[in-house]
Amino acid sequence: MLFKGSRDLIPLYALYALLFAEHGLNTAQISSLLALWSITAFVLEVPSGGWADTVSRRGLLILSGVLVLGAFTLWTVAPSYPGFAIGFVLWGVSSALESGTFEALIYDDLVARDEPAVYPRIMGYARAAAEAAVVVAILAATPLYAVGGYALVGWSSVAIAALHVLVAVSLPSAPKAASVDDLTDDAPDAVAVVPGHPVVPGDGRAPAAGERIGVRTSAFAPAMRVLLTRYLTMLRTGVGEAIRVRRVRNGVLLGALLFGITAYDEYFALLAQSAGAPTVVVPLLVGLTVVGSLTGSLLAGHTARLSARTIAAAVAVGGLLFIGGSLISGLATDRPAAVYLLTGIGFTAIGIGYGVVLNAEVVAESRLQDAIEGPARATVTSVSGLLSEVVSLVIFGFVALATIRLSMATTLALLGLVMLAIAALTPAWLPPPVVRSAAGQR
C-alpha cells in the first residue's frame, strides 16, 4: 500500500493539464501529449510484462520509479512542449514497467502464503491507498500553488517521486507461483505444458489443441541467450493464454475497457475550468472525484463475489450519474453566480460514477488473476494493460476532435454513454468467481 500510495502522492496530478495550458498549449496539443504517453505505454506494455515474468519484478518496479522521477523533474526544469513530451515518454515507459508487474508480485506472494482469496481486498486497499494519496496531493496542490505557483508544485512532486523510488527499493522479492525456470531447468530438454493454450516455439504457426510449449537450453549456452530464450518463452506463453483461453480473454477485454475508459479523468480539471471555477478551486473539485474512486476501491473486497449482472447494473447507474454530473457542471458556464453549487453537485455525481467503474475494474482484474493458469501471469495482465491503452488513445483522440465543436461538458457526457455499453457487455465477459477450499485451493 505504501508503494501505491507514494507513487500517486503527486501534487502535479491536480494541475498538470493547467500547467500545459499556462505554457500556451491548447486542448488538441494537450491531447497529443496524453496520446504520446499512451502510445509509449502501448508499445512497451506486453514486452515489459514478459520481462516481469523473467527477471526481478522488484528491479523493474525500482526502474519504473526512477523513470517517473525523471519525468516530473523534466517538467519542472523545462516546462515546454518538448519537455512535456519527453517527460510523458519517460512516464509511459514507467507505467508499462509497473503495469502487471505489481499485480503479479502481489498475487504470487499470496499464492505462496495460500491466501489468494484475499487478493481483491488487498488490491482494493492498495488502490484506495493510491486514491487517498491523490486526494492528499490534490488538496496540497491548492496551498502549494498559492504560495509558490507551479514551480513549488513541481518540485514537491519531484521530492515525492524520489521517496517512491526508496519505497520500491524496500519491496520484497516475492516468489513466483510459477517460474520461468520451471519451463527450462528441470532437465536439459525440459518441456512444460501450459493448460489449454500451448505453443511450439519457432514453428511460426498457431498451435493446435494439446500441443506443448518446449524450450531447450544448453548448460553451456551464454547467459544472455538463456535469458532471451526464457523471456521469449514467457512472452509467447502469456500472449497465447490471453488469446486462446476464453474466460481469460473475456477478463482481459473487460478489464481493458473498464480501466481504459477512466482516461476521461485527465479532463476533469479542464471541465472545472471551462465551467468557470477559479484555479485554486479546481483541485478541490477534482478531489471530489478522487473521493469517489477511493470509496469504490475500498469496497472492492465486499463486492468481489457479486454476480456479473449486479456489477453490470452498478456500472450502468454509474454511467448515468457520470453523464448527469458532466452536464450539470456544464450548466455553470453560463451561470457564474451558481458556479460553486452546480460544479459541486456535478463533480459529486461524476465522482460516484467514477468510483463505481473503478470498483468494477478491481473486481474484474481480480477475477482475471484467478482465471490465469499458466506461468506468465504478468504478461497476461500486461495484455489487458495494452488494450486499455488502446481504449485510452481512442478517448484522447475523441476528445481532441469533439472539443473542436462541443463543450468539454458535452464531450464527457458522450463518454458516459460508453460506460453504459460496457455495462451491457459485463454479464457475458466478467469471469465467474473461483470457488476455493478452506486451504485456499481452487
N, C-alpha and C positions, 0 to 999 in steps of 0.2 A: 504493500500500500504506500509505503514511503517512496518507492521508486516511481510509481504512477503519479503520486501527489507532487513530488519535486519536479517532474517533467512538465507539469501543467501550471505550476505556480509562477506564471509569466505575465506581468502587468501589460506587456505589449499586446497580448491577445485581445484586450478590450479596445485597443486604439490603432492597431497597425493599418487597418483599412483607411482610417482617417489620416494616419501618418503619410500614407501613399498619396492621398488626395491633397494634403498640405504641401506636398512637393510637386504638385502640378499634374498628377496622374488622373485621368478620367475613368469612368466605370469600365469602359472597354479595356483600357490598359491594366487596370486592377484585375479584371477577369483574366487577362492574358498571363499575368503573374501567377494567379491561382492555378491556371491551366498548366503552366510550366512546372509548378510544384507537383501537380497530379501526374503529369507525363513522366517526370523523373521517377516518382514512386512506382508508376505503372511499369516502366521498363525494367526496374530492378526488383519488383515485388517477389516474383516467383524465384528468380535466381538467388535472391538473398534467403528465401525460405529453404532452398536446398543447402545452402551453407550452414544454416542454423541446425539442420539435421546431420551435418557432417563435422563441424568444428565446435568450439566452445560457444555456447549460447551467451554466457556471461560476457565473453570477449566481444561479441557482436553488439551487445547492449552498451558496453562501455564506449565502443567506437561510435555508436549511434548518438550517445550523449555528447561526445566531443564535436561531432559534426553540427549538431543543433546549437551548441555553444558558439561555434564559428559563424553560423548564420546570423544570430542576434547581434554578435559583435560587429559584423559587416554592416548590418542595417543601421547600427548606431554611429559608426565612424564614416560611412559612405552612403548617406540617405539620398539615393538617386535611382533611376530605373535600372541601370546596370547593377548597382549594388544590391537592390532589392531582388533582381533576377538571380544573381549568383547565390544570394542568401537562400532563396527558395529552392535552388538546385541542391544545396547542402542539406536543407531541411527535408527535401524529398528523399535523398539518399538515406538520411537518418530515419525517416518514417518507414522506409522499406526494410531497413535492418531490424527495426523494433517490431514491426508488424508480424504477427505469427510467432516470433521468437519468444516473446514474453509469455504468451498464452501456452505455448508448448512446454516451456520450462515449468510453469505452474502446474499444468495438468500431469506431466510426467512425475513431478515431485509428489503430487497427491496419490498417483498410482503406486509409487514406491512406498507410500505410507498406508496403502489400502483404504484410501479415503476419497476416491474420485467423485463420489456423490455430492461432496460439499463444494465442488468446483463452481457451480452457478453462484452460490453465496459468496465465495471468496472473490470471484471476478466482479460480482456486484459491488462488494466493498471496495475493491481496487478501483473500479470505475467511479464509485462515489467519492473516494479519496481524490481522484483526479478532478472530479467536478467541484468538490469542496475547495480544492486548491485554486481552481479557476475563479470561483466566487470570491475568495480572498484576494486573488490577484486583480480581479476586476474592481473590487471595492478599493483596493490600494491604488489603482490607477488614477482615480479621481484626485486624491490629495497629492500624489506624486506629480501629476500633470500640473496641478495648481501651483506647486512650489517650484518645480524645475522644468516644466514643459516636457516635450518629447525626449529630450536628452536624458533627464533623470529617469523617465520610464524605461528608456532603452538600457541604460547602464544597470538599473535594478534587475532587469530581465537577464542580462549577461551574468550577473552575480548568482542568480538562482540557477541558471543553466550550469554554471561551474559546480554548484552544490550537487546538482543532479548527477554529474559525472562521478563525484565522490561516492554517492549512494550506489551507483552502478558497480563501482569497484568493490563495494562491500557485499554484493549479491553472492549467494552460494552457488556452486556448480551442481545443480540438481542432476541425478542420474536420469538417463533417458529410459522410458518404458520399453522402447525397442531401439537398439543402437544399430548404426550402420555396420559396426563390427560384426553384428550377428549375421550380416549378409556375406561377409568375406573371410572371417578369421577362424571359423570353426575347423576348417580343413583347407588344404591347398586349393582344392577345386570346389569349395563350398557353394551350394546353391540354396537360395532362400525362396520361400513361397510367400507371396502377398495375396491374401484371400480375395478372390472374386475379380481380380483385375491385373494379373501378372503379365509381364512382357519379357521379351528376349532382347537384351541389349545388342545394338548394332545390326539387327536384321532389317531395319528400315521399313517394317510393316506393322500394321495393327495386330495386336495379339489375339489369339483365339482363346476361348474359354478353357481353363485348365492348364495353360502354358505356365512356365515358371520363369522368374527373373534370375539370371545367374551372372556372377561376376567372378572371373578367375584372377587371382593375384599371385604373383611370384614372391617368394621370400627375398629375392634379390632385386625386385623392382625398386626404382628410385622412389623416395618418399613422396615427392610431388606427384608422380604418376599414380601412385596408390591413392593419394588423397583425391586427385581428379577423378579417378575411377569410382571411388566411393561417392563423391559428390554427384556425378552423373547418374549413378545408380539411384540415389535418393531422389534426385530431381525427377527422373523418369517414373519412379515408383509413386511419388506423391501426385504428380500430374495425372498418372494413369488412374489412381483411385478417385481423384476428384472428377474425372470424366466418366468413368465406367460404372462406378457403384451408384445405383440410383439414389439411395437415401443420402449418401454423401454429396452427390451432385446437387440434389434439391437443397440441402442445407447450405452448400456453398453459394448457390444462386440467391436464396432468400437472405442470407446474411449480407451478401454484397449489396442487395437492393436496400435493405434496412439501414446499413451503415452509409452507403453512398448517398442516399437521399439527404442525409444530415449535412451535406455540403452547403445547404442553404444557410447554415448558421454563420457562414462567412459574411453574409449580407445583413445580419441583424443590426449592426452598428449603423450601416448606411440607411436602413429602414428608419431607425430612430432619428437620424439626422435629417432625412428627407421629410419626416413628419414635423420637423420644426423644433425638436428637442435640443437644448444647448449642449455643447460638447461635454461639459462637466457632468451632465445628467445621463449621457449616453451609456457610460459603464454601468450605471445603476439599472437601466432598463435591460441591458444585455444580461446583467446579473439575475434578473427575474427568470430568464430562460435557462440559465445555468442551475438555478434552484430547482426548476422543474426536472432537468436532466439528472441532477443529483438524486432527487427523490425517486425517480424511475429506476436508477441504478441500485439504490439501497433496497428496493422492493423485489429485485430480481430473484433473490433466494426464496421468496414467498410465491412468486408466480411461475417458477421453473417447471412445475408439473401441471400447469393448467392445460386444458385441451387446446388444440390448434384453432378451433372455432372461437373459443373465448378470447384468445390472443388476437385473432383477426378482428373480432368485434371491437376490442380495445383500440387497435390501430386505426380502425375506421373512425371511431369517435375522436381520437387524437387528430386525425386529418381534418375533420370538420372544425375542431377548435382552432387548429392552425390557420385554416382558411379564414374563419371569422376574425381571429386576432389580427391577421395581416390587414384585412380590410378596415377594421376598426381603427387600427393605428394610422392607416392612410387617410382616414377622415380628418385627422388633426392638421393635415397640410393646409386646409382652408379654414381652420378654426383655431387660430393661435391662442385664444382665450381658454380653450379646453384641451390644450396640448398635453398637459400632465395627466388629466383624467383619462383621455382617450388612449394615449400611449400606455398608461398604466394598466388599463383594462386589456388592451390589445396584447401587450407583451406578457401579461399573466396567462392569457389563453394560449398564446404561442408556446410559452414555457410548459404548460400542461401537455399540449400535443407533442412537443419535443421529448418530454420525459417518457411518454407512452411508447414512442418509437424506439428510444434507447433501451427501455426495459425489454421490449420485444427483441431487440438486437442482441442483448446479453443472453436471453433465453435461447435464441436461435444459434448463437455461437457455442453455447454450452451443449446443446443437442448435437451440433456438428462434431464437437470433440468426442462425444460419446459414440457417434456413428463411425468415426475413423478407426479402422482396424489394422492398417499397415504401419510400418515403422517411420514413415515420412510425415509425421504429424505437422511440423512447422511448414512444410511445403504445401500440404493440402490447405492449411489455414491461409497461406500466402496466396493461393489461387483465388480464394474468396476476397482477399485484400486487393488483388489485382483487378478483379471485376468491379469492386467497389470504387476503384479509381476511375474505371471507365464510366461508371454512373456519375461520379463527381465531375468528370470532364464534360459530360453531356449537360449537367446542371450549369456549370460555368459558361459554356457556350450559349445555352438557352438564355441565361440572364443577360449576357453581353448583347445578344440580339434583341431580346424582348424589351430591354430598358431603352432602346432607341425610340420606341413608340409608346411604351407603357410605363406607368409609375412603378417604383420598387414594391409598393404595397400590392398592386395588382399582379406583378410578376411572381412574388412569393405565394400569393393566393393560388395561382395556377400550379405552382409546385406542390401545394397541398393536395391537389387532385391526384397527383402521383401516389401520395400516401394511401388514398382510397383504392387505387389499383393494386398496390402491394397488399393491402388488407384482403382483397379478393383472392390473391394467389396463396396467402398464408395457409389456409386449411389443407391444401394439396402439397405444399412444399416444406412445411415445418416437420423435421424428423420427429417421430414419436419418442416420448421419454423412455429411457432404458430402465428396466426393472432389475434391481440388484438384490443379491442375497445380503444377509447380515454382515458378511465379511467384505462387502463392497464389490463382489464379482457380479458380472452380467448374468 
